Structure formats: C-alpha cells, structure tokens
Amino acid sequence: MTDLNPVIAKVTDRIIARSAPRRAAYLELMDRQREAGTNRGNLSCGNLAHGFAASGEDKPAIRTGAAMNIGIVTSYNDMLSAHQPYGRYPEQIKLFAREVGVTAQVAGGVPAMCDGVTQGQAGMDLSLFSRDNIAQGTVIALSHAMFEGALLLGICDKIVPGLLIGALRFGHLPQILIPAGPMPSGLANKEKQRVRQLYAEGKATRDELLEAEAASYHGAGTCTFYGTANSNQMMMELMGLHIPGSAFTNPGTKLRQELTRAATHRIAEIGWDGGDYRPLARCIDEKAIVNAAIGLLATGGSTNHAIHLPAIARAAGIVIDWQDFDELSHAVPLLARVYPNGAGDVNNFHAAGGIGYVVRELLAAGLLHGDVLTVGGTMADYGYEPVLQDVIAGESRGPVPSSADRPPLSPGITSLAWRPAPEISRDDTMLRPVAAPFSPDGGMRLLAGNLGRAIIKTSAVAEDRWTIEAPCRIFDDQNQVLTAFKAGDLDRDLVVVVRFQGPRANGMPELHKLTPALGVLQDKGYRVALLTDGRMSGASGKVPAVIHLSPEALPGPDGISGPLAYLQDGDIVRICAVNGEVVALVDEAGWAARQPAAAPPPAVGVGRELFALFRHHADEAEKGGSAVLAAMESVI
C-alpha cells in the first residue's frame, strides 16, 4: 500500500493535536450517553407506551425492546426537487427493517430550504442559519430515547451539515445518511449560463430565461451542477457515511430503492448489541474530516464547505481551519471537471467513473486515509460501484463489496452487487487520474492580508485571472450592484466589494445573483473580481470571487468593525491567488485615520426578525458561522 502523502499526514497530525482536548471531552460525553441516558431501557412505562402507541404491527417488537428500533429523521417536502423523493422512503424503510427483524419510526422532520428558490430574495438571509435550525430539529427528533440507530434523509446545502451537527450529539448511535440522487440531465448547464448572461445584458426575454431554467431544473432530484448539494453527497462517501456508491444514482430507479434497502439492513448490523458496532462518533474522526476536505479539493467542490466542514467537525470535537484547506489544496490534484468547472454535469461525472474512480485513485496515490471506520466496510469499498445483479451477470463480485473477513453488507439483498470502479476514466474531459490531473492543485486557497482572511476557488478561474489589482467599488447590497451594472457604471477594471453580508450582519446570504452580471463584465475584457464577507455560491464560477472574508464588516462582540468597513470607493485592492493575498493598497497613516462605515439596519420581514438571536451569537465564517456551536462550546 502506498505511504500516505507527507502533507496530508502533517495536516492530519496537526488537526489531531489541536483538537485533542475537545475531542476527548466529546467522546467521553458520547460514552456516558450510551451507558446512562438515551436508550429505551431507561424509559418509564408511561414514556414507553407513548412511544409505541401508534406503531401498528411494530408495537410488540418496540414494546419488548427485543430488536433495534431505527429513528428516521427526514427533510421531506414536495416543493423542492431534491427532497420530493423522500416522501415514500419511511414506508419503504419500515418494510425493509422488518425483513431483518428490526423496526423503524419517523423520529421527526426538519426544514429543507433551497438556495435556488431564495437566491437573491429576502428568504436567503435565513439560509445559513437554517443549518442551525436543522441541527436543533435533529436533536429534538432523537431526544426521545426510543432509538438504537438512525437513518438521516437529507441531501441539499444546509440540510446534510445540519443533520450531522445534530446527529453528532447522539454519536453513540450508529447512523447512515441516505441520499435521493440527482435528477436526470436536462438542458446543458453551459446553455443555461449563456441564456442567463443574455438576460443580464437585456438580450433575452424573461420568458426565454424561464424556459431555459425550467428545461434545466425539470424533475425530481438534486440540481445536476456540482454545487453544494452534490458536493455534500461526495463528502458523505469520502467520510464513509453512505452505503458505498449511493451518491449519484437517480431517483425512482430500482437501484436507488435497493441502496435504501441496503442502508436499512446495514444499520441493523452495526448496532451496539452486535459484534460490528460503528457509532457515528467513531466514524467521524479527524481522518474522516480530512478525507472529506480531500474529496472536496480533488473534485472542485463547493466553497460553502469551507464553512460547513469546520462546523461539522466542531460538533465532533474536531478543529479544522482554512490553513488546513490551503495546505491540503497544494497537495491534492484536481481530478474532476464538473459544471461549473467543466461542461458535463454530475450524471456525466458518475457515468465517467464517479466517486468510485476518485476514491481508488486517491487511495492508490497515498492521498486519502484508508484506515477510517465507515458504515459500509472499509474506505477501499468506496472504490466500488453498485449495480443490479442482472446487469452484470457473470462479472459481479457478488453482494459483498469488501473482503470476506467481515459480515456481508446487506446479505438479504440478492439483487444488489458491487463491481470495481473503472481503472480508466470513461471520459477524460470529466475525470482524470492522479498521474495526469486537470491541475496539480485542488483549487481552494486561503487569502490573507490587511483585509482579513478569505477563501477563493480557482478551479474554474483561468490562471490569468488569479491576480486582480484594481480600484474597488463599495456596495452594501447585491441589488445595488445590479443597478450599477445596468446603468453601465461598472464597465471598467474593478473589484466589486459587497460588505455587511456576514453571519452577524444578515445571515451570510449567497450572492449568486451577481454571477451573470460579473460574467458579462469579464467577457467584455475587463479585469473584475468580487470581494465580500458573504458567500458566493456552491457554484462559484469563472469570475474570481474572494468570499467569506473574516472578520466581517459588522462590529463584533468587542465593538470593533472588520477591515472591510474601512474600505472606500477607489481604493486599490490586490487579490492574488498565487501568493495568497487580499490587501488594500492604502498607506497605514491614512488607513488609521479612517472611521468605519455604518452598517445598514437589520432587515425585517419574511421572518428574519425571528433569527436575530442566531445573528447575535454567530461566530466567524472560518469556524463555521454557527450560533448553536458557539453556544454549545460555552457549556462543554
């Protein structure tokens, strides 16, 4: 086996050392929960009777405690394409559970909002904090102490991180995430992008734009571009929290159903009363977190996970920062180009070899931790792809995707099999080997300077745009940017600054609405970039976007404003992804004499006022931009 890359080893060791006190405290808490608290054996007769009163044919099994009871936490709603498939999953899971002599109940539901619907709207201000709300909802669902394991049904941007943050408070339970898969490919994403830019220039009508969008987002499943939702699914595979190969199988297929069945059977096998106990707290360790970051870098995934992954890690007592991302990025090559980093979508990526190919390549090159505890076997098992037995009769290794020295994965499923992911990419415009990557660099870098610390994603940006030095134009709202764009006031080299967009200011909305306008300016030949203390998007594209700038412009608890509040129109700003710089080229004396800009008043309406408590207590983006985690760490 190839030795682990020394940079990955160094970063991992640093994270382990940095996390040691919090990690030890977390694991001790999980051990106490298993021994003394959250289990059916400690419920009174009245408690227990309430818990099984409506359980129908499963009532006797739940009552006696003779078999595992699985809690289902679901993010189902039928307004959002990605979550609509989950409507029938609880019924299916209950049937699949009975096949192996266990039971299942819906423990609770959590909200699932879509940045695609709220993008550029007032509701986007709730987006990031919906993750904290989902975490709290997950905790409430599992707090009834009725369950010996859990299945988590969630797929999109804040939903998966929120589910994990909450589920990790019950880390003594084995838990598996079940995806629903991407919708089949519709209108090519490049064509959708072209129509968006034409509309921004006034060269396409609203009806033409709507037709293009509807042809792209056309059915059940996640959006097909490689944004935060699909990056979530990749990370769950790289952390070993899915049944191997589950991420990108389309909804409504027989294979999708069999993978859900396999997850249900598998959770019954890894409970605490058996010989293969795999609690979530032990699956998500420092190495699993590093593996998730490596997968993100190797596939050009969403910048949003520079916020979400530190938050997930903190919930498990692990501390990871943007320096870790930056160093890993210099060691991990870019193996995939999926839109917006390339022409094809996640279905094309999956067809080319997908996550199985990526895992095998990374493991073979010593670029991934192979010795992590996964829900589905070993990390090497994630280098296999699931198929139906009748599809590959005569070539399958059978229903066991790993070595024969452990119990079979879902032995009752005779129709499901795994075969090795392809050794050679089926499409080298989508997927390449470590020996011939698209780039030797993972493409997510830390920028630092007198304006703070920020993230830039370079994997979709042409190298001649990695350094931009230009006068800045200051805005406090993305709609102000679009007004200036439509008036022709931005037709020049410039750095567009949008401030007071951090977690404490307004909940850190994505500014993806700016993408078409900035793309038009760049296509005209201008050297442009975005600089913001907000988020851009999981689909950050061809325009350099310096995002998540911390500290944010709004004054912190100490009353001190972030450097972004001191910038003025016309200041020269230098952004350099090569040297890792984000600086205002202003003399120190002049800078020191400035007063910070006043923040706009908090927005109200659309329920934003109910999230004031989250905004008030949120910490900086590099820690995850979370209120609930900041509060949690003050008491444990």
C-alpha positions as CSV (number, residue, x, y, z in Angstrom):
1,M,0.0,0.0,0.0
2,T,1.3,3.5,-0.9
3,D,2.5,5.6,2.0
4,L,0.4,8.5,3.0
5,N,1.3,11.8,1.4
6,P,3.5,13.7,3.9
7,V,1.5,16.9,3.6
8,I,-1.7,15.1,4.4
9,A,0.0,13.3,7.3
10,K,1.3,16.6,8.6
11,V,-2.1,18.4,8.4
12,T,-3.9,15.4,9.9
13,D,-1.5,15.2,12.8
14,R,-1.8,19.0,13.4
15,I,-5.6,18.7,13.5
16,I,-5.4,15.7,15.9
17,A,-3.1,17.7,18.3
18,R,-5.2,20.9,18.0
19,S,-8.4,19.0,18.7
20,A,-7.2,16.7,21.5
21,P,-8.9,18.3,24.5
22,R,-12.3,18.9,22.8
23,R,-12.3,15.6,21.0
24,A,-11.6,13.7,24.3
25,A,-14.4,15.6,26.0
26,Y,-16.8,14.8,23.2
27,L,-16.0,11.1,23.1
28,E,-16.4,10.9,26.9
29,L,-19.8,12.5,26.6
30,M,-20.9,10.0,23.9
31,D,-19.7,7.1,26.1
32,R,-21.8,8.5,29.0
33,Q,-24.8,8.8,26.8
34,R,-24.6,5.2,25.7
35,E,-24.2,4.0,29.3
36,A,-26.6,6.2,31.2
37,G,-29.1,8.1,29.2
38,T,-30.6,7.9,25.8
39,N,-32.0,4.4,25.5
40,R,-35.3,2.7,25.8
41,G,-34.2,0.7,28.9
42,N,-34.3,3.9,30.9
43,L,-37.9,4.9,29.9
44,S,-40.7,4.6,32.3
45,C,-43.8,2.5,31.3
46,G,-45.7,5.7,30.6
47,N,-42.8,7.1,28.5
48,L,-42.5,3.9,26.5
49,A,-46.3,3.5,26.0
50,H,-46.4,7.0,24.5
51,G,-43.5,6.0,22.2
52,F,-45.2,2.9,20.6
53,A,-48.9,3.9,20.9
54,A,-49.3,4.4,17.1
55,S,-46.9,1.8,15.8
56,G,-49.3,-0.8,14.5
57,E,-47.8,-4.1,13.7
58,D,-44.4,-3.0,15.1
59,K,-45.8,-2.3,18.5
60,P,-45.0,-5.7,20.1
61,A,-41.3,-5.5,19.0
62,I,-40.9,-1.9,20.1
63,R,-42.6,-2.7,23.4
64,T,-40.4,-5.6,24.4
65,G,-37.2,-4.0,23.3
66,A,-36.2,-7.3,21.7
67,A,-34.9,-5.6,18.5
68,M,-33.3,-2.4,17.3
69,N,-35.7,0.5,16.7
70,I,-34.4,2.8,13.9
71,G,-35.2,6.6,14.1
72,I,-35.8,8.2,10.8
73,V,-35.1,12.0,10.5
74,T,-36.5,13.3,7.3
75,S,-36.2,16.5,5.4
76,Y,-39.0,15.6,3.0
77,N,-41.1,18.3,1.3
78,D,-42.6,18.2,-2.2
79,M,-41.8,21.7,-3.2
80,L,-38.1,21.1,-3.6
81,S,-37.0,18.7,-6.3
82,A,-34.2,17.2,-4.2
83,H,-36.3,16.3,-1.3
84,Q,-39.5,15.3,-3.0
85,P,-38.4,11.7,-3.5
86,Y,-38.2,11.2,0.3
87,G,-42.0,11.1,0.6
88,R,-42.2,7.3,0.3
89,Y,-38.9,6.5,2.0
90,P,-40.3,6.0,5.5
91,E,-42.9,3.4,4.3
92,Q,-40.2,1.6,2.4
93,I,-37.7,1.7,5.3
94,K,-40.2,0.2,7.7
95,L,-40.7,-2.7,5.3
96,F,-37.0,-3.2,4.8
97,A,-36.5,-3.1,8.6
98,R,-38.9,-5.9,9.1
99,E,-37.0,-8.0,6.6
100,V,-34.1,-8.2,9.1
101,G,-36.2,-8.3,12.3
102,V,-36.0,-4.7,13.4
103,T,-38.4,-1.7,13.5
104,A,-38.3,1.9,12.3
105,Q,-40.2,5.1,13.2
106,V,-40.1,8.6,11.9
107,A,-38.5,10.4,14.7
108,G,-39.1,13.8,13.3
109,G,-38.9,16.2,10.4
110,V,-36.5,19.1,9.7
111,P,-36.9,22.0,7.3
112,A,-35.3,22.0,3.9
113,M,-34.9,25.3,2.2
114,C,-33.5,25.8,-1.3
115,D,-31.0,28.5,-2.2
116,G,-32.1,28.0,-5.8
117,V,-35.5,29.3,-4.9
118,T,-34.4,32.0,-2.4
119,Q,-31.4,33.2,-4.4
120,G,-31.4,37.0,-4.4
121,Q,-34.6,37.1,-2.3
122,A,-35.2,38.1,1.3
123,G,-35.5,34.4,2.3
124,M,-31.8,33.9,1.5
125,D,-31.0,35.7,4.8
126,L,-32.4,32.6,6.6
127,S,-30.4,30.1,4.6
128,L,-27.2,29.6,6.6
129,F,-29.0,29.6,9.9
130,S,-31.4,27.0,8.7
131,R,-28.5,24.7,9.2
132,D,-28.5,25.5,13.0
133,N,-32.3,25.1,13.0
134,I,-32.0,21.7,11.3
135,A,-29.4,20.6,13.8
136,Q,-31.7,21.6,16.7
137,G,-34.6,19.8,14.9
138,T,-32.5,16.6,14.6
139,V,-31.6,16.8,18.3
140,I,-35.3,17.1,19.2
141,A,-36.2,14.2,17.0
142,L,-33.6,11.9,18.6
143,S,-34.1,13.1,22.2
144,H,-37.0,10.7,22.8
145,A,-34.5,7.9,23.6
146,M,-36.6,5.4,21.6
147,F,-33.9,4.5,19.1
148,E,-30.8,2.3,18.8
149,G,-29.8,3.7,15.4
150,A,-30.8,6.4,12.9
151,L,-31.2,6.9,9.2
152,L,-30.9,10.5,8.1
153,L,-32.8,11.6,5.0
154,G,-31.3,14.8,3.6
155,I,-29.3,15.9,0.6
156,C,-29.0,19.6,-0.1
157,D,-26.9,22.6,1.0
158,K,-27.6,23.2,4.7
159,I,-29.6,20.0,5.3
160,V,-26.8,17.5,5.4
161,P,-24.5,19.6,7.6
162,G,-27.4,20.4,9.9
163,L,-28.4,16.8,10.2
164,L,-24.8,15.8,11.0
165,I,-24.3,18.5,13.6
166,G,-27.5,17.4,15.4
167,A,-26.9,13.7,14.9
168,L,-23.4,14.0,16.4
169,R,-25.0,14.9,19.8
170,F,-26.2,11.3,19.6
171,G,-22.9,10.0,18.3
172,H,-23.2,6.8,20.4
173,L,-25.8,5.6,17.9
174,P,-24.9,4.1,14.5
175,Q,-26.2,6.4,11.8
176,I,-26.3,6.3,8.0
177,L,-27.2,9.1,5.6
178,I,-29.5,8.1,2.7
179,P,-29.4,10.3,-0.4
180,A,-32.1,10.5,-3.1
181,G,-29.8,11.2,-6.1
182,P,-29.7,13.8,-8.8
183,M,-32.4,14.5,-11.4
184,P,-31.6,13.2,-14.9
185,S,-29.7,15.7,-17.1
186,G,-31.8,18.3,-18.8
187,L,-30.7,21.5,-20.7
188,A,-26.9,21.7,-20.6
189,N,-25.7,23.9,-17.8
190,K,-23.5,25.8,-20.2
191,E,-26.5,26.7,-22.3
192,K,-28.4,27.8,-19.2
193,Q,-25.5,30.0,-18.2
194,R,-25.4,31.5,-21.7
195,V,-29.1,32.4,-21.5
196,R,-28.6,33.9,-18.1
197,Q,-25.9,36.2,-19.4
198,L,-28.0,37.2,-22.4
199,Y,-30.8,38.1,-20.0
200,A,-28.4,40.2,-17.8
201,E,-27.5,42.1,-21.0
202,G,-31.1,42.6,-22.0
203,K,-30.7,40.3,-25.0
204,A,-33.1,37.6,-23.8
205,T,-36.7,37.9,-22.5
206,R,-37.9,36.7,-19.1
207,D,-39.9,34.0,-20.9
208,E,-36.8,32.8,-22.7
209,L,-34.9,32.8,-19.4
210,L,-37.7,30.9,-17.6
211,E,-37.9,28.3,-20.4
212,A,-34.1,27.7,-20.1
213,E,-34.3,27.4,-16.3
214,A,-37.3,25.0,-16.5
215,A,-35.5,22.8,-19.0
216,S,-32.5,22.6,-16.7
217,Y,-34.4,22.1,-13.4
218,H,-37.0,19.7,-14.7
219,G,-37.7,16.8,-12.4
220,A,-37.2,15.1,-9.0
221,G,-33.7,15.0,-7.6
222,T,-30.8,17.5,-6.9
223,C,-29.8,20.0,-9.4
224,T,-27.3,18.5,-11.8
225,F,-24.5,21.1,-11.4
226,Y,-21.7,20.4,-8.9
227,G,-22.8,22.9,-6.2
228,T,-23.1,22.4,-2.5
229,A,-25.8,19.7,-2.6
230,N,-23.9,17.3,-4.8
231,S,-20.6,18.2,-3.0
232,N,-22.4,17.1,0.2
233,Q,-23.1,13.7,-1.4
234,M,-19.4,13.3,-2.4
235,M,-18.2,14.2,1.1
236,M,-20.6,11.7,2.7
237,E,-19.0,9.0,0.5
238,L,-15.5,10.1,1.4
239,M,-16.3,10.1,5.1
240,G,-17.8,6.6,4.8
241,L,-21.3,7.6,5.9
242,H,-23.2,6.3,2.8
243,I,-23.7,2.8,1.6
244,P,-20.8,2.7,-1.0
245,G,-21.7,4.3,-4.3
246,S,-25.0,5.7,-3.2
247,A,-24.5,9.4,-4.1
248,F,-25.4,9.8,-7.7
249,T,-27.9,7.1,-8.6
250,N,-31.0,8.8,-10.0
251,P,-34.3,8.9,-8.1
252,G,-37.1,6.5,-9.0
253,T,-34.9,3.7,-10.1
254,K,-34.7,0.1,-8.9
255,L,-31.1,0.6,-8.0
256,R,-31.9,3.6,-5.9
257,Q,-34.5,1.6,-4.0
258,E,-32.1,-1.3,-3.4
259,L,-29.5,1.1,-2.0
260,T,-32.1,2.4,0.5
261,R,-32.9,-1.2,1.4
262,A,-29.2,-1.9,1.9
263,A,-28.8,1.1,4.2
264,T,-31.7,-0.1,6.3
265,H,-30.3,-3.6,6.6
266,R,-26.8,-2.3,7.3
267,I,-27.9,-0.1,10.2
268,A,-29.3,-3.2,11.9
269,E,-25.9,-4.9,11.6
270,I,-23.8,-2.1,13.1
271,G,-25.8,-1.5,16.3
272,W,-24.3,-1.6,19.8
273,D,-25.6,-5.1,20.7
274,G,-23.6,-6.8,17.9
275,G,-20.0,-7.5,17.1
276,D,-19.7,-4.7,14.5
277,Y,-20.7,-1.6,16.5
278,R,-20.0,1.5,14.4
279,P,-21.2,4.6,16.3
280,L,-21.3,7.9,14.4
281,A,-18.9,9.5,16.9
282,R,-16.2,7.0,16.0
283,C,-16.9,7.1,12.2
284,I,-16.5,10.9,12.1
285,D,-13.0,11.4,13.4
286,E,-10.1,13.6,12.3
287,K,-9.1,11.4,9.4
288,A,-12.7,11.3,8.1
289,I,-12.9,15.1,8.2
290,V,-9.6,15.3,6.3
291,N,-10.9,12.8,3.7
292,A,-13.9,15.0,3.2
293,A,-11.7,18.0,2.6
294,I,-9.5,16.0,0.2
295,G,-12.6,14.8,-1.8
296,L,-13.8,18.4,-2.0
297,L,-10.5,19.6,-3.4
298,A,-10.0,16.6,-5.8
299,T,-13.4,17.2,-7.4
300,G,-13.5,21.0,-7.4
301,G,-16.4,21.1,-4.9
302,S,-18.4,23.8,-3.3
303,T,-16.8,26.7,-1.5
304,N,-19.7,26.6,1.0
305,H,-18.0,23.6,2.6
306,A,-15.2,25.8,3.8
307,I,-17.9,26.9,6.3
308,H,-19.9,23.6,6.6
309,L,-17.0,21.2,7.2
310,P,-15.5,23.2,10.1
311,A,-19.0,23.3,11.6
312,I,-19.5,19.5,11.2
313,A,-16.0,18.9,12.7
314,R,-16.7,21.1,15.7
315,A,-19.8,19.1,16.5
316,A,-17.5,16.1,16.8
317,G,-14.9,18.0,18.9
318,I,-12.5,18.5,16.0
319,V,-11.0,21.8,14.9
320,I,-10.1,22.4,11.2
321,D,-9.3,25.8,9.7
322,W,-8.7,27.4,6.3
323,Q,-4.9,27.0,6.6
324,D,-5.6,23.2,6.7
325,F,-7.7,23.5,3.5
326,D,-5.0,25.6,1.8
327,E,-2.1,23.2,2.6
328,L,-4.2,20.2,1.5
329,S,-5.1,22.0,-1.7
330,H,-1.4,22.3,-2.6
331,A,-1.0,18.5,-2.2
332,V,-4.3,17.2,-3.8
333,P,-4.6,17.3,-7.6
334,L,-7.8,18.3,-9.3
335,L,-9.2,15.0,-10.9
336,A,-12.7,16.2,-12.0
337,R,-14.2,19.0,-14.0
338,V,-17.9,19.1,-13.4
339,Y,-20.0,22.1,-14.2
340,P,-19.4,25.0,-13.3
341,N,-15.7,23.8,-13.5
342,G,-16.4,21.9,-16.8
343,A,-19.0,21.2,-19.4
344,G,-20.6,18.0,-18.0
345,D,-22.9,17.6,-15.0
346,V,-22.9,15.1,-12.1
347,N,-24.6,12.5,-14.2
348,N,-21.8,12.7,-16.7
349,F,-19.3,12.5,-13.8
350,H,-21.0,9.4,-12.4
351,A,-21.0,7.8,-15.9
352,A,-17.3,8.5,-16.3
353,G,-16.4,6.6,-13.2
354,G,-17.6,9.0,-10.5
355,I,-16.7,8.8,-6.8
356,G,-15.6,5.2,-7.0
357,Y,-12.9,6.1,-9.5
358,V,-11.8,9.1,-7.4
359,V,-11.5,7.1,-4.3
360,R,-9.5,4.4,-5.9
361,E,-7.1,6.9,-7.5
362,L,-6.6,8.8,-4.2
363,L,-6.1,5.7,-2.2
364,A,-3.6,4.3,-4.7
365,A,-1.6,7.5,-4.6
366,G,-1.5,7.8,-0.8
367,L,-3.8,10.9,-0.9
368,L,-6.6,9.5,1.3
369,H,-6.8,7.9,4.7
370,G,-7.8,4.3,4.2
371,D,-7.9,3.4,7.9
372,V,-11.2,5.1,8.8
373,L,-14.3,3.4,10.3
374,T,-17.1,3.6,7.7
375,V,-20.7,2.4,7.8
376,G,-20.2,0.3,4.8
377,G,-17.0,-1.6,5.3
378,T,-13.5,-0.1,4.6
379,M,-12.7,3.0,2.7
380,A,-11.5,0.7,-0.2
381,D,-15.1,-0.4,-0.5
382,Y,-16.0,3.1,-1.7
383,G,-13.9,2.4,-4.8
384,Y,-16.7,0.1,-6.0
385,E,-19.9,0.9,-7.7
386,P,-23.3,-0.7,-7.0
387,V,-25.3,-2.3,-9.8
388,L,-28.2,-4.7,-10.0
389,Q,-27.1,-8.4,-10.3
390,D,-28.9,-9.0,-13.6
391,V,-27.0,-6.0,-15.1
392,I,-23.6,-7.6,-14.6
393,A,-24.3,-11.3,-14.5
394,G,-21.1,-13.2,-14.7
395,E,-18.8,-10.3,-13.8
396,S,-20.0,-9.2,-10.3
397,R,-18.0,-9.9,-7.2
398,G,-21.4,-10.6,-5.6
399,P,-23.4,-8.8,-2.9
400,V,-20.3,-8.2,-0.7
401,P,-18.3,-5.1,-1.6
402,S,-15.4,-5.9,0.6
403,S,-13.2,-8.7,1.9
404,A,-14.8,-11.9,3.1
405,D,-13.4,-11.5,6.6
406,R,-16.4,-9.4,7.8
407,P,-20.2,-9.9,7.7
408,P,-21.7,-9.3,4.3
409,L,-23.2,-5.9,3.6
410,S,-27.0,-6.5,3.5
411,P,-26.8,-10.2,2.8
412,G,-30.5,-10.4,2.2
413,I,-30.4,-8.3,-0.9
414,T,-29.7,-10.8,-3.7
415,S,-30.3,-8.3,-6.4
416,L,-27.6,-5.8,-5.4
417,A,-23.9,-6.2,-6.2
418,W,-20.8,-4.2,-6.4
419,R,-18.1,-4.1,-9.1
420,P,-14.8,-2.2,-9.1
421,A,-15.0,1.3,-10.4
422,P,-13.3,1.6,-13.8
423,E,-9.5,1.7,-13.8
424,I,-9.5,4.1,-16.7
425,S,-11.8,7.1,-16.9
426,R,-14.7,6.6,-19.3
427,D,-14.4,10.3,-20.2
428,D,-11.2,12.2,-19.7
429,T,-12.8,15.5,-20.2
430,M,-14.7,14.9,-17.0
431,L,-12.4,12.7,-14.9
432,R,-8.7,12.1,-14.9
433,P,-6.1,10.0,-13.0
434,V,-3.7,11.4,-10.3
435,A,-0.9,10.8,-12.9
436,A,-2.5,13.3,-15.4
437,P,-4.8,15.6,-13.4
438,F,-6.5,18.7,-14.7
439,S,-4.4,20.7,-12.2
440,P,-1.8,19.7,-9.6
441,D,-3.7,21.9,-7.2
442,G,-7.1,21.3,-5.6
443,G,-8.1,24.9,-6.3
444,M,-9.4,26.2,-2.9
445,R,-7.0,28.7,-1.3
446,L,-6.6,30.8,1.7
447,L,-6.1,34.5,1.1
448,A,-4.8,36.8,3.9
449,G,-3.7,40.3,4.3
450,N,-4.8,43.6,5.9
451,L,-8.4,43.0,4.9
452,G,-8.6,39.7,6.8
453,R,-8.8,36.0,5.8
454,A,-10.9,34.7,2.9
455,I,-11.4,31.8,0.6
456,I,-11.0,31.8,-3.2
457,K,-11.9,28.8,-5.5
458,T,-9.6,28.8,-8.5
459,S,-10.5,25.6,-10.2
460,A,-13.0,27.3,-12.6
461,V,-11.0,30.5,-13.0
462,A,-8.5,31.0,-15.8
463,E,-5.0,31.4,-14.4
464,D,-4.6,34.8,-16.0
465,R,-7.4,35.9,-13.6
466,W,-5.8,34.6,-10.4
467,T,-4.3,38.0,-9.7
468,I,-6.5,41.1,-10.0
469,E,-5.4,44.6,-8.9
470,A,-7.9,47.3,-9.5
471,P,-9.9,50.1,-7.8
472,C,-12.8,49.0,-5.7
473,R,-16.4,50.0,-5.8
474,I,-18.3,49.6,-2.5
475,F,-21.8,48.3,-2.1
476,D,-23.8,47.2,0.9
477,D,-26.4,45.1,-1.0
478,Q,-26.2,43.0,-4.2
479,N,-29.2,44.8,-5.7
480,Q,-27.1,48.0,-5.6
481,V,-24.5,46.1,-7.7
482,L,-27.1,45.1,-10.3
483,T,-28.5,48.7,-10.5
484,A,-25.0,50.0,-11.2
485,F,-24.3,47.3,-13.7
486,K,-27.5,48.0,-15.7
487,A,-26.6,51.7,-15.7
488,G,-23.1,50.9,-17.2
489,D,-21.3,52.2,-14.2
490,L,-19.2,49.1,-13.8
491,D,-17.7,48.9,-17.3
492,R,-14.1,49.0,-16.3
493,D,-11.4,47.1,-14.4
494,L,-12.6,46.9,-10.8
495,V,-13.1,44.9,-7.6
496,V,-16.8,44.8,-6.6
497,V,-17.0,44.9,-2.8
498,V,-20.2,43.8,-1.2
499,R,-20.0,44.2,2.6
500,F,-22.2,43.7,5.7
501,Q,-23.1,40.3,4.3
502,G,-21.5,38.2,7.1
503,P,-23.2,35.8,9.6
504,R,-23.8,38.5,12.2
505,A,-24.9,41.2,9.8
506,N,-27.7,39.4,7.8
507,G,-27.1,35.7,8.0
508,M,-24.5,35.5,5.2
509,P,-26.6,35.1,2.1
510,E,-25.2,33.7,-1.1
511,L,-24.6,36.4,-3.8
512,H,-25.0,34.1,-6.7
513,K,-27.4,36.6,-8.3
514,L,-24.3,38.6,-9.2
515,T,-22.7,35.8,-11.3
516,P,-24.3,36.6,-14.7
517,A,-23.5,40.3,-14.4
518,L,-19.9,39.8,-13.4
519,G,-19.5,37.2,-16.1
520,V,-20.7,39.8,-18.7
521,L,-18.1,42.3,-17.5
522,Q,-15.3,39.7,-17.7
523,D,-16.4,38.7,-21.2
524,K,-16.2,42.3,-22.2
525,G,-12.5,42.1,-21.4
526,Y,-12.5,43.9,-18.0
527,R,-10.4,42.5,-15.1
528,V,-13.0,42.1,-12.4
529,A,-13.4,40.3,-9.1
530,L,-15.8,40.1,-6.2
531,L,-14.8,40.7,-2.6
532,T,-17.3,40.0,0.1
533,D,-17.8,38.9,3.7
534,G,-20.8,36.9,2.4
535,R,-21.0,33.7,0.4
536,M,-21.0,33.5,-3.3
537,S,-22.3,30.0,-4.1
538,G,-21.6,26.4,-4.2
539,A,-21.4,27.0,-8.0
540,S,-18.7,29.7,-7.8
541,G,-17.6,30.1,-11.4
542,K,-15.3,31.8,-13.8
543,V,-15.0,35.2,-12.1
544,P,-12.6,35.4,-9.2
545,A,-14.6,35.6,-6.0
546,V,-12.9,36.3,-2.7
547,I,-15.6,35.2,-0.2
548,H,-16.2,34.5,3.5
549,L,-13.9,37.4,4.4
550,S,-13.3,37.4,8.1
551,P,-13.6,39.3,10.3
552,E,-16.9,40.6,8.7
553,A,-17.5,44.3,8.3
554,L,-20.2,44.4,11.1
555,P,-18.6,45.1,14.5
556,G,-18.0,42.0,16.6
557,P,-18.8,41.5,20.3
558,D,-15.8,43.7,21.1
559,G,-17.4,46.6,19.1
560,I,-14.6,46.6,16.5
561,S,-15.5,46.7,12.9
562,G,-13.8,44.4,10.4
563,P,-11.3,45.9,7.9
564,L,-13.8,45.7,5.1
565,A,-15.8,48.5,6.8
566,Y,-12.8,50.9,6.3
567,L,-12.5,50.5,2.6
568,Q,-13.6,53.4,0.4
569,D,-14.5,53.7,-3.3
570,G,-11.4,54.0,-5.4
571,D,-9.0,52.2,-3.0
572,I,-6.8,49.9,-4.9
573,V,-7.3,46.3,-3.9
574,R,-5.0,43.5,-4.7
575,I,-6.2,39.9,-4.9
576,C,-3.7,37.2,-5.6
577,A,-4.4,33.5,-5.5
578,V,-0.8,32.8,-6.4
579,N,0.7,34.5,-3.4
580,G,-2.4,34.1,-1.1
581,E,-3.0,37.9,-0.7
582,V,-6.1,40.1,-0.2
583,V,-4.9,43.6,0.6
584,A,-5.9,47.2,0.3
585,L,-3.0,49.2,-1.1
586,V,-3.6,52.2,1.3
587,D,-0.9,53.8,3.4
588,E,-1.0,52.9,7.0
589,A,-1.4,56.5,8.3
590,G,-4.4,57.2,6.0
591,W,-6.0,53.9,6.9
592,A,-5.6,54.5,10.7
593,A,-7.3,57.9,10.3
594,R,-10.5,56.5,8.8
595,Q,-13.8,55.8,10.5
596,P,-15.7,52.6,9.8
597,A,-18.8,52.7,7.6
598,A,-22.1,52.5,9.4
599,A,-23.9,49.2,9.0
600,P,-27.4,49.3,7.4
601,P,-30.2,48.5,9.9
602,P,-31.2,44.8,10.3
603,A,-33.7,43.8,7.7
604,V,-37.1,42.7,8.8
605,G,-39.9,40.7,7.2
606,V,-40.0,37.1,5.9
607,G,-39.4,36.1,9.5
608,R,-35.9,37.4,9.6
609,E,-36.5,39.1,12.9
610,L,-37.0,35.6,14.5
611,F,-33.4,34.8,13.6
612,A,-31.9,37.8,15.4
613,L,-30.7,35.5,18.2
614,F,-28.7,33.4,15.7
615,R,-27.2,36.5,14.2
616,H,-26.2,37.9,17.5
617,H,-24.4,34.8,18.7
618,A,-22.9,33.6,15.4
619,D,-19.1,33.3,15.2
620,E,-16.9,33.9,12.2
621,A,-17.1,32.0,8.9
622,E,-13.8,30.2,9.4
623,K,-15.3,28.5,12.5
624,G,-18.5,27.6,10.6
625,G,-20.6,30.8,11.1
626,S,-22.7,29.0,13.7
627,A,-24.7,30.3,16.7
628,V,-25.6,26.9,18.2
629,L,-22.0,25.6,18.1
630,A,-20.7,28.8,19.7
631,A,-23.3,28.4,22.4
632,M,-22.6,24.7,22.8
633,E,-18.9,25.3,23.3
634,S,-19.6,27.7,26.1
635,V,-21.1,25.0,28.3
636,I,-19.0,21.9,27.5
